[in-house]
Amino acid sequence: MDVRLGSVNLVSYLLQNAKKYASIVLLASGSSAALLMSFVRNLAIAGMMSLENYGAAATILICVSFAEMFSNLGWHQLIVQNRDGDQTRFQSCLHGLTILRGLLTALFLLVFGTQIAVILGVPELVGAFQLLALAPLMKGFEHLDIHRLTRHNKFWSLAAFKTIPIACALLAVWPLMHVFDDYRIMLYSILVQYAAGLAVSHLLARRAYRVIFDWQISRQALSFGWPLLINNLLLFLVMQGDRVVVSRTLGLEELALFSMGLTLVMAPSSILSQSIASFFLPRLAALRSAPDRFTAMAHTTIQASLIASAALVAGAYLIGRPLVPVLLSADYAALGSLLVLLALGQALRGLTSGCATIALSQGRTVEPMVASIVRVLGLPVVWIAASRGASIAELLWIMIAWELLSFLVALAMVYTGLVRVRRGGLD
């Protein structure tokens, strides 16, 4: 990989590497298409059944989302970041660990399916949650080569992996609706998505699929992954915690506004953050032995995150606010004034994600976890303010303040790491 930065300037970098930069457009397009198809799938299913049945279908989405987050140890990022990630033995060991992770997650759903169903208030869906164990099981056998290829600026496979499975899931909805008329449409659509993901990962791989177990590599992978697992749990707590506070203190109407606003701003925010992470992680990892160039690329990553975050807030103000009364009913009229605040919170989270990308490229997985802990500490403050009669706008400002603090902590850790890089390089 040939990356030469004469200055810490995002614009000059883009001009020097215009062809390479086209790959981030490809990634963003793939993520956008996947999110759009997922939205259309969910909208189509909602239109086919009663509100009660779609509520049951929504619990299946929550369950699979939790299982995905619970088992995410960042090994698809490790294969990009680690200097040995291109080696067949390293990749084969990660395959073995991924299978083990999938088996454990599937076993968790089988054993605790009853408890999960009771917690979510749908005890009649125990069988569905247990059948859903097939999803992490299939994911455990995915080929990691599609992620390894990004080390060499080959993003087509990753873009296809993002879009083809959800396209299959969307297409499966129509035949499924002729067989079922309830939550099972969502259940089997999700299973189709995971089956397609398994198939696509192997079809697009350049290497043969091998599985080994190596204790030294396993230790590296677990050391890299456990802080990310905790970070995922903390992020889940933040996202659900904010909703719980709004629901318990302000009522369901305010919760509806809050949740719908998050839905509108989180989609573009996720696209931008994931695209920046996928684009810059291999470039940062490739500069491990060049401290000056690594520092320049880290600054460029932060600049890219800053521009993306500014674009998100501007888009919410210029496009989102006028579209609210067009897309939604009059019940959501108050959302227009809240949308920019929600976007500002997500923009700050996007900046924190940019810092996390730099930290991950150095194998420093504890730093994103620390930033998330800071954000979690804001939940009691939000709860106290809500209990004392704060409006939803006031609560959003408090959330923004804690997102800003979380970003500043992440930024401080990044620059501390960069000082060490310039002094002694990376291991």
One Martini backbone bead per residue (centre of mass of N, CA, C, O) as a GRO file, in nm:
protein
  427
    1MET     BB    1   0.094   0.037   0.026
    2ASP     BB    2   0.064   0.378  -0.103
    3VAL     BB    3   0.123   0.635   0.143
    4ARG     BB    4   0.148   0.992   0.089
    5LEU     BB    5   0.205   1.256   0.328
    6GLY     BB    6   0.283   1.599   0.329
    7SER     BB    7   0.016   1.657   0.497
    8VAL     BB    8  -0.240   1.755   0.727
    9ASN     BB    9  -0.473   1.690   0.470
   10LEU     BB   10  -0.758   1.592   0.332
   11VAL     BB   11  -0.764   1.724   0.052
   12SER     BB   12  -0.479   1.640  -0.045
   13TYR     BB   13  -0.531   1.339  -0.015
   14LEU     BB   14  -0.765   1.317  -0.219
   15LEU     BB   15  -0.603   1.424  -0.463
   16GLN     BB   16  -0.374   1.200  -0.448
   17ASN     BB   17  -0.631   0.963  -0.393
   18ALA     BB   18  -0.890   0.944  -0.578
   19LYS     BB   19  -0.917   0.642  -0.651
   20LYS     BB   20  -0.913   0.529  -0.363
   21TYR     BB   21  -1.155   0.706  -0.256
   22ALA     BB   22  -1.381   0.556  -0.413
   23SER     BB   23  -1.418   0.327  -0.197
   24ILE     BB   24  -1.590   0.493   0.007
   25VAL     BB   25  -1.829   0.515  -0.184
   26LEU     BB   26  -1.880   0.215  -0.202
   27LEU     BB   27  -1.930   0.166   0.099
   28ALA     BB   28  -2.160   0.372   0.133
   29SER     BB   29  -2.345   0.243  -0.079
   30GLY     BB   30  -2.368  -0.033   0.055
   31SER     BB   31  -2.482   0.067   0.326
   32SER     BB   32  -2.724   0.218   0.212
   33ALA     BB   33  -2.859  -0.020   0.068
   34ALA     BB   34  -2.890  -0.199   0.320
   35LEU     BB   35  -3.063  -0.003   0.489
   36LEU     BB   36  -3.290   0.032   0.285
   37MET     BB   37  -3.373  -0.270   0.265
   38SER     BB   38  -3.434  -0.303   0.563
   39PHE     BB   39  -3.658  -0.091   0.574
   40VAL     BB   40  -3.839  -0.221   0.357
   41ARG     BB   41  -3.877  -0.490   0.495
   42ASN     BB   42  -4.009  -0.381   0.756
   43LEU     BB   43  -4.239  -0.229   0.613
   44ALA     BB   44  -4.364  -0.472   0.465
   45ILE     BB   45  -4.425  -0.641   0.717
   46ALA     BB   46  -4.605  -0.430   0.862
   47GLY     BB   47  -4.825  -0.435   0.619
   48MET     BB   48  -4.908  -0.763   0.671
   49MET     BB   49  -4.982  -0.691   0.977
   50SER     BB   50  -5.044  -0.655   1.278
   51LEU     BB   51  -4.939  -0.474   1.542
   52GLU     BB   52  -4.891  -0.717   1.728
   53ASN     BB   53  -4.719  -0.887   1.529
   54TYR     BB   54  -4.499  -0.668   1.489
   55GLY     BB   55  -4.409  -0.662   1.779
   56ALA     BB   56  -4.302  -0.952   1.770
   57ALA     BB   57  -4.101  -0.899   1.539
   58ALA     BB   58  -3.934  -0.685   1.696
   59THR     BB   59  -3.821  -0.887   1.911
   60ILE     BB   60  -3.645  -1.038   1.708
   61LEU     BB   61  -3.462  -0.801   1.640
   62ILE     BB   62  -3.357  -0.759   1.927
   63CYS     BB   63  -3.236  -1.039   1.967
   64VAL     BB   64  -3.035  -1.038   1.723
   65SER     BB   65  -2.890  -0.780   1.809
   66PHE     BB   66  -2.785  -0.884   2.079
   67ALA     BB   67  -2.631  -1.131   1.970
   68GLU     BB   68  -2.440  -0.969   1.793
   69MET     BB   69  -2.319  -0.791   2.018
   70PHE     BB   70  -2.236  -1.020   2.225
   71SER     BB   71  -2.030  -1.156   1.983
   72ASN     BB   72  -1.853  -0.896   1.938
   73LEU     BB   73  -1.477  -0.908   1.893
   74GLY     BB   74  -1.337  -0.777   1.625
   75TRP     BB   75  -1.204  -0.986   1.409
   76HIS     BB   76  -1.251  -0.823   1.140
   77GLN     BB   77  -1.039  -0.604   1.244
   78LEU     BB   78  -0.788  -0.773   1.319
   79ILE     BB   79  -0.723  -0.874   1.023
   80VAL     BB   80  -0.643  -0.575   0.949
   81GLN     BB   81  -0.451  -0.470   1.187
   82ASN     BB   82  -0.272  -0.704   1.192
   83ARG     BB   83   0.040  -0.800   1.078
   84ASP     BB   84  -0.074  -1.120   1.050
   85GLY     BB   85  -0.354  -1.109   0.884
   86ASP     BB   86  -0.232  -1.236   0.600
   87GLN     BB   87  -0.209  -1.501   0.730
   88THR     BB   88  -0.331  -1.815   0.718
   89ARG     BB   89  -0.308  -1.900   1.017
   90PHE     BB   90  -0.451  -1.658   1.142
   91GLN     BB   91  -0.719  -1.691   0.989
   92SER     BB   92  -0.779  -1.988   1.076
   93CYS     BB   93  -0.802  -1.924   1.379
   94LEU     BB   94  -1.038  -1.723   1.354
   95HIS     BB   95  -1.231  -1.934   1.249
   96GLY     BB   96  -1.236  -2.108   1.503
   97LEU     BB   97  -1.332  -1.882   1.697
   98THR     BB   98  -1.594  -1.815   1.540
   99ILE     BB   99  -1.727  -2.086   1.580
  100LEU     BB  100  -1.726  -2.084   1.888
  101ARG     BB  101  -1.895  -1.826   1.916
  102GLY     BB  102  -2.145  -1.934   1.765
  103LEU     BB  103  -2.203  -2.175   1.954
  104LEU     BB  104  -2.240  -2.010   2.218
  105THR     BB  105  -2.469  -1.825   2.120
  106ALA     BB  106  -2.666  -2.050   2.043
  107LEU     BB  107  -2.676  -2.177   2.325
  108PHE     BB  108  -2.788  -1.930   2.469
  109LEU     BB  109  -3.061  -1.923   2.313
  110LEU     BB  110  -3.152  -2.207   2.393
  111VAL     BB  111  -3.138  -2.178   2.708
  112PHE     BB  112  -3.259  -1.852   2.722
  113GLY     BB  113  -3.525  -1.820   2.555
  114THR     BB  114  -3.738  -1.804   2.778
  115GLN     BB  115  -3.629  -1.553   2.932
  116ILE     BB  116  -3.635  -1.359   2.693
  117ALA     BB  117  -3.939  -1.377   2.637
  118VAL     BB  118  -4.029  -1.272   2.915
  119ILE     BB  119  -3.881  -0.997   2.914
  120LEU     BB  120  -4.033  -0.914   2.632
  121GLY     BB  121  -4.343  -1.028   2.660
  122VAL     BB  122  -4.314  -1.326   2.471
  123PRO     BB  123  -4.367  -1.645   2.559
  124GLU     BB  124  -4.469  -1.759   2.270
  125LEU     BB  125  -4.149  -1.717   2.142
  126VAL     BB  126  -3.950  -1.940   2.223
  127GLY     BB  127  -3.914  -2.101   1.959
  128ALA     BB  128  -3.806  -1.862   1.791
  129PHE     BB  129  -3.549  -1.802   1.962
  130GLN     BB  130  -3.429  -2.086   1.924
  131LEU     BB  131  -3.420  -2.077   1.611
  132LEU     BB  132  -3.230  -1.820   1.607
  133ALA     BB  133  -2.961  -1.982   1.663
  134LEU     BB  134  -2.884  -2.016   1.359
  135ALA     BB  135  -2.754  -1.743   1.305
  136PRO     BB  136  -2.482  -1.757   1.473
  137LEU     BB  137  -2.401  -2.028   1.354
  138MET     BB  138  -2.362  -1.927   1.061
  139LYS     BB  139  -2.166  -1.692   1.128
  140GLY     BB  140  -1.934  -1.881   1.234
  141PHE     BB  141  -1.882  -1.984   0.909
  142GLU     BB  142  -1.758  -1.748   0.802
  143HIS     BB  143  -1.559  -1.577   0.579
  144LEU     BB  144  -1.271  -1.354   0.635
  145ASP     BB  145  -1.159  -1.256   0.350
  146ILE     BB  146  -1.329  -0.997   0.301
  147HIS     BB  147  -1.155  -0.842   0.519
  148ARG     BB  148  -0.863  -0.891   0.426
  149LEU     BB  149  -0.887  -0.740   0.145
  150THR     BB  150  -0.880  -0.444   0.269
  151ARG     BB  151  -0.568  -0.430   0.300
  152HIS     BB  152  -0.576  -0.400  -0.046
  153ASN     BB  153  -0.818  -0.217  -0.145
  154LYS     BB  154  -1.064  -0.446  -0.143
  155PHE     BB  155  -1.424  -0.366  -0.144
  156TRP     BB  156  -1.630  -0.535  -0.307
  157SER     BB  157  -1.683  -0.774  -0.118
  158LEU     BB  158  -1.793  -0.608   0.122
  159ALA     BB  159  -2.025  -0.472  -0.030
  160ALA     BB  160  -2.165  -0.738  -0.111
  161PHE     BB  161  -2.198  -0.846   0.183
  162LYS     BB  162  -2.396  -0.613   0.265
  163THR     BB  163  -2.628  -0.651   0.024
  164ILE     BB  164  -2.714  -0.943  -0.061
  165PRO     BB  165  -2.849  -1.062   0.196
  166ILE     BB  166  -3.076  -0.839   0.225
  167ALA     BB  167  -3.192  -0.890  -0.055
  168CYS     BB  168  -3.283  -1.180   0.004
  169ALA     BB  169  -3.466  -1.108   0.245
  170LEU     BB  170  -3.657  -0.929   0.082
  171LEU     BB  171  -3.743  -1.143  -0.134
  172ALA     BB  172  -3.860  -1.351   0.085
  173VAL     BB  173  -4.121  -1.210   0.179
  174TRP     BB  174  -4.328  -1.290  -0.043
  175PRO     BB  175  -4.337  -1.600  -0.005
  176LEU     BB  176  -4.389  -1.590   0.305
  177MET     BB  177  -4.676  -1.447   0.293
  178HIS     BB  178  -4.809  -1.723   0.172
  179VAL     BB  179  -4.757  -1.884   0.457
  180PHE     BB  180  -4.760  -1.628   0.641
  181ASP     BB  181  -4.912  -1.377   0.908
  182ASP     BB  182  -4.654  -1.329   1.094
  183TYR     BB  183  -4.351  -1.321   1.264
  184ARG     BB  184  -4.226  -1.546   1.070
  185ILE     BB  185  -4.135  -1.364   0.845
  186MET     BB  186  -3.900  -1.239   1.001
  187LEU     BB  187  -3.752  -1.491   1.092
  188TYR     BB  188  -3.694  -1.614   0.798
  189SER     BB  189  -3.559  -1.366   0.680
  190ILE     BB  190  -3.314  -1.370   0.870
  191LEU     BB  191  -3.217  -1.657   0.796
  192VAL     BB  192  -3.167  -1.589   0.502
  193GLN     BB  193  -2.954  -1.370   0.551
  194TYR     BB  194  -2.744  -1.558   0.693
  195ALA     BB  195  -2.718  -1.766   0.468
  196ALA     BB  196  -2.622  -1.564   0.252
  197GLY     BB  197  -2.372  -1.464   0.404
  198LEU     BB  198  -2.227  -1.733   0.408
  199ALA     BB  199  -2.215  -1.777   0.100
  200VAL     BB  200  -2.078  -1.509   0.012
  201SER     BB  201  -1.814  -1.534   0.178
  202HIS     BB  202  -1.719  -1.788   0.007
  203LEU     BB  203  -1.751  -1.688  -0.291
  204LEU     BB  204  -1.547  -1.421  -0.238
  205ALA     BB  205  -1.312  -1.579  -0.174
  206ARG     BB  206  -0.951  -1.642  -0.221
  207ARG     BB  207  -0.951  -1.860  -0.005
  208ALA     BB  208  -0.935  -2.124   0.168
  209TYR     BB  209  -1.107  -2.301   0.411
  210ARG     BB  210  -0.969  -2.284   0.741
  211VAL     BB  211  -0.904  -2.476   1.055
  212ILE     BB  212  -0.760  -2.364   1.363
  213PHE     BB  213  -0.557  -2.393   1.673
  214ASP     BB  214  -0.399  -2.116   1.848
  215TRP     BB  215  -0.293  -1.992   2.138
  216GLN     BB  216  -0.148  -1.725   2.065
  217ILE     BB  217  -0.367  -1.612   1.877
  218SER     BB  218  -0.600  -1.635   2.078
  219ARG     BB  219  -0.489  -1.434   2.282
  220GLN     BB  220  -0.492  -1.193   2.094
  221ALA     BB  221  -0.796  -1.198   2.025
  222LEU     BB  222  -0.903  -1.173   2.320
  223SER     BB  223  -0.752  -0.913   2.394
  224PHE     BB  224  -0.890  -0.747   2.165
  225GLY     BB  225  -1.210  -0.825   2.224
  226TRP     BB  226  -1.315  -0.770   2.520
  227PRO     BB  227  -1.347  -0.455   2.511
  228LEU     BB  228  -1.554  -0.459   2.275
  229LEU     BB  229  -1.772  -0.614   2.420
  230ILE     BB  230  -1.814  -0.407   2.645
  231ASN     BB  231  -1.870  -0.170   2.458
  232ASN     BB  232  -2.130  -0.286   2.336
  233LEU     BB  233  -2.284  -0.302   2.605
  234LEU     BB  234  -2.267   0.002   2.664
  235LEU     BB  235  -2.412   0.101   2.407
  236PHE     BB  236  -2.671  -0.049   2.465
  237LEU     BB  237  -2.725   0.096   2.732
  238VAL     BB  238  -2.745   0.379   2.618
  239MET     BB  239  -2.970   0.343   2.408
  240GLN     BB  240  -3.176   0.211   2.611
  241GLY     BB  241  -3.153   0.411   2.850
  242ASP     BB  242  -3.270   0.661   2.714
  243ARG     BB  243  -3.545   0.531   2.655
  244VAL     BB  244  -3.625   0.464   2.946
  245VAL     BB  245  -3.624   0.747   3.059
  246VAL     BB  246  -3.837   0.865   2.867
  247SER     BB  247  -4.062   0.660   2.928
  248ARG     BB  248  -4.074   0.682   3.254
  249THR     BB  249  -4.097   1.020   3.259
  250LEU     BB  250  -4.258   1.120   2.971
  251GLY     BB  251  -4.357   0.893   2.791
  252LEU     BB  252  -4.470   0.757   2.489
  253GLU     BB  253  -4.472   1.007   2.308
  254GLU     BB  254  -4.177   1.092   2.356
  255LEU     BB  255  -4.061   0.822   2.271
  256ALA     BB  256  -4.155   0.833   1.979
  257LEU     BB  257  -3.990   1.082   1.904
  258PHE     BB  258  -3.713   0.978   1.986
  259SER     BB  259  -3.707   0.715   1.813
  260MET     BB  260  -3.761   0.842   1.536
  261GLY     BB  261  -3.520   1.035   1.538
  262LEU     BB  262  -3.303   0.816   1.560
  263THR     BB  263  -3.375   0.669   1.300
  264LEU     BB  264  -3.307   0.913   1.109
  265VAL     BB  265  -2.993   0.965   1.216
  266MET     BB  266  -2.854   0.675   1.234
  267ALA     BB  267  -2.823   0.590   0.944
  268PRO     BB  268  -2.620   0.806   0.836
  269SER     BB  269  -2.420   0.772   1.071
  270SER     BB  270  -2.346   0.473   1.015
  271ILE     BB  271  -2.243   0.504   0.730
  272LEU     BB  272  -2.012   0.702   0.790
  273SER     BB  273  -1.860   0.544   1.014
  274GLN     BB  274  -1.817   0.273   0.862
  275SER     BB  275  -1.668   0.390   0.616
  276ILE     BB  276  -1.432   0.520   0.764
  277ALA     BB  277  -1.332   0.266   0.907
  278SER     BB  278  -1.288   0.085   0.650
  279PHE     BB  279  -1.090   0.286   0.508
  280PHE     BB  280  -0.867   0.362   0.746
  281LEU     BB  281  -0.768   0.108   0.893
  282PRO     BB  282  -0.569  -0.015   0.677
  283ARG     BB  283  -0.393   0.245   0.654
  284LEU     BB  284  -0.302   0.262   0.945
  285ALA     BB  285  -0.187  -0.031   0.972
  286ALA     BB  286   0.034   0.014   0.734
  287LEU     BB  287   0.188   0.251   0.937
  288ARG     BB  288   0.341   0.127   1.188
  289SER     BB  289   0.657   0.193   1.077
  290ALA     BB  290   0.541   0.515   1.037
  291PRO     BB  291   0.493   0.762   1.246
  292ASP     BB  292   0.446   1.019   1.073
  293ARG     BB  293   0.231   0.893   0.879
  294PHE     BB  294   0.039   0.798   1.095
  295THR     BB  295  -0.026   1.076   1.214
  296ALA     BB  296  -0.137   1.198   0.953
  297MET     BB  297  -0.365   0.985   0.917
  298ALA     BB  298  -0.507   1.044   1.184
  299HIS     BB  299  -0.581   1.335   1.117
  300THR     BB  300  -0.746   1.261   0.866
  301THR     BB  301  -0.959   1.094   1.014
  302ILE     BB  302  -1.067   1.325   1.191
  303GLN     BB  303  -1.147   1.509   0.957
  304ALA     BB  304  -1.350   1.317   0.829
  305SER     BB  305  -1.535   1.303   1.081
  306LEU     BB  306  -1.595   1.606   1.092
  307ILE     BB  307  -1.729   1.634   0.815
  308ALA     BB  308  -1.949   1.419   0.859
  309SER     BB  309  -2.078   1.555   1.109
  310ALA     BB  310  -2.149   1.824   0.974
  311ALA     BB  311  -2.329   1.696   0.754
  312LEU     BB  312  -2.540   1.578   0.944
  313VAL     BB  313  -2.640   1.844   1.071
  314ALA     BB  314  -2.704   1.991   0.807
  315GLY     BB  315  -2.907   1.779   0.702
  316ALA     BB  316  -3.109   1.803   0.936
  317TYR     BB  317  -3.172   2.109   0.881
  318LEU     BB  318  -3.216   2.117   0.555
  319ILE     BB  319  -3.380   1.824   0.528
  320GLY     BB  320  -3.518   1.694   0.776
  321ARG     BB  321  -3.715   1.911   0.875
  322PRO     BB  322  -3.890   1.939   0.605
  323LEU     BB  323  -3.961   1.615   0.597
  324VAL     BB  324  -4.130   1.544   0.844
  325PRO     BB  325  -4.424   1.639   0.740
  326VAL     BB  326  -4.408   1.443   0.489
  327LEU     BB  327  -4.342   1.151   0.627
  328LEU     BB  328  -4.520   1.239   0.870
  329SER     BB  329  -4.734   1.289   1.094
  330ALA     BB  330  -4.872   1.525   1.308
  331ASP     BB  331  -4.761   1.380   1.570
  332TYR     BB  332  -4.446   1.471   1.460
  333ALA     BB  333  -4.405   1.787   1.462
  334ALA     BB  334  -4.190   1.820   1.707
  335LEU     BB  335  -3.936   1.687   1.568
  336GLY     BB  336  -3.804   1.918   1.407
  337SER     BB  337  -3.669   2.062   1.669
  338LEU     BB  338  -3.500   1.782   1.753
  339LEU     BB  339  -3.320   1.676   1.518
  340VAL     BB  340  -3.058   1.842   1.555
  341LEU     BB  341  -2.990   1.735   1.837
  342LEU     BB  342  -2.968   1.439   1.756
  343ALA     BB  343  -2.746   1.488   1.542
  344LEU     BB  344  -2.533   1.603   1.735
  345GLY     BB  345  -2.499   1.348   1.905
  346GLN     BB  346  -2.415   1.164   1.661
  347ALA     BB  347  -2.172   1.333   1.572
  348LEU     BB  348  -2.005   1.288   1.829
  349ARG     BB  349  -2.005   0.980   1.800
  350GLY     BB  350  -1.850   0.985   1.530
  351LEU     BB  351  -1.589   1.107   1.646
  352THR     BB  352  -1.538   0.874   1.842
  353SER     BB  353  -1.515   0.661   1.616
  354GLY     BB  354  -1.260   0.779   1.488
  355CYS     BB  355  -1.084   0.730   1.738
  356ALA     BB  356  -1.129   0.421   1.743
  357THR     BB  357  -0.987   0.358   1.476
  358ILE     BB  358  -0.707   0.442   1.570
  359ALA     BB  359  -0.687   0.254   1.813
  360LEU     BB  360  -0.732  -0.017   1.657
  361SER     BB  361  -0.475   0.011   1.473
  362GLN     BB  362  -0.303  -0.035   1.761
  363GLY     BB  363  -0.472  -0.237   1.956
  364ARG     BB  364  -0.658  -0.023   2.136
  365THR     BB  365  -0.950  -0.142   2.290
  366VAL     BB  366  -0.992   0.024   2.559
  367GLU     BB  367  -1.066   0.315   2.467
  368PRO     BB  368  -1.363   0.280   2.372
  369MET     BB  369  -1.457   0.182   2.652
  370VAL     BB  370  -1.397   0.440   2.812
  371ALA     BB  371  -1.580   0.628   2.649
  372SER     BB  372  -1.842   0.468   2.721
  373ILE     BB  373  -1.831   0.503   3.025
  374VAL     BB  374  -1.871   0.807   3.022
  375ARG     BB  375  -2.155   0.795   2.892
  376VAL     BB  376  -2.294   0.620   3.112
  377LEU     BB  377  -2.257   0.833   3.347
  378GLY     BB  378  -2.503   1.013   3.225
  379LEU     BB  379  -2.768   0.865   3.300
  380PRO     BB  380  -2.830   0.971   3.589
  381VAL     BB  381  -2.853   1.266   3.501
  382VAL     BB  382  -3.093   1.228   3.313
  383TRP     BB  383  -3.285   1.109   3.524
  384ILE     BB  384  -3.289   1.347   3.722
  385ALA     BB  385  -3.388   1.560   3.523
  386ALA     BB  386  -3.652   1.412   3.447
  387SER     BB  387  -3.768   1.394   3.742
  388ARG     BB  388  -3.764   1.733   3.745
  389GLY     BB  389  -3.901   1.816   3.447
  390ALA     BB  390  -3.757   1.783   3.197
  391SER     BB  391  -3.728   1.818   2.882
  392ILE     BB  392  -3.635   1.673   2.590
  393ALA     BB  393  -3.441   1.900   2.509
  394GLU     BB  394  -3.282   1.906   2.776
  395LEU     BB  395  -3.190   1.612   2.762
  396LEU     BB  396  -3.032   1.639   2.497
  397TRP     BB  397  -2.819   1.838   2.608
  398ILE     BB  398  -2.705   1.641   2.814
  399MET     BB  399  -2.623   1.421   2.613
  400ILE     BB  400  -2.432   1.603   2.452
  401ALA     BB  401  -2.234   1.663   2.682
  402TRP     BB  402  -2.147   1.359   2.715
  403GLU     BB  403  -2.053   1.317   2.425
  404LEU     BB  404  -1.832   1.533   2.441
  405LEU     BB  405  -1.672   1.407   2.673
  406SER     BB  406  -1.619   1.138   2.533
  407PHE     BB  407  -1.458   1.260   2.296
  408LEU     BB  408  -1.233   1.404   2.460
  409VAL     BB  409  -1.124   1.145   2.583
  410ALA     BB  410  -1.060   1.002   2.315
  411LEU     BB  411  -0.870   1.225   2.205
  412ALA     BB  412  -0.662   1.216   2.434
  413MET     BB  413  -0.580   0.919   2.386
  414VAL     BB  414  -0.485   0.948   2.098
  415TYR     BB  415  -0.259   1.167   2.151
  416THR     BB  416  -0.102   0.993   2.345
  417GLY     BB  417  -0.044   0.770   2.136
  418LEU     BB  418   0.105   0.955   1.928
  419VAL     BB  419   0.341   1.026   2.107
  420ARG     BB  420   0.443   0.734   2.129
  421VAL     BB  421   0.484   0.687   1.829
  422ARG     BB  422   0.701   0.917   1.783
  423ARG     BB  423   0.906   0.799   1.993
  424GLY     BB  424   0.874   0.449   1.927
  425GLY     BB  425   0.649   0.341   1.784
  426LEU     BB  426   0.533   0.032   1.672
  427ASP     BB  427   0.494  -0.311   1.731
   0.00000   0.00000   0.00000
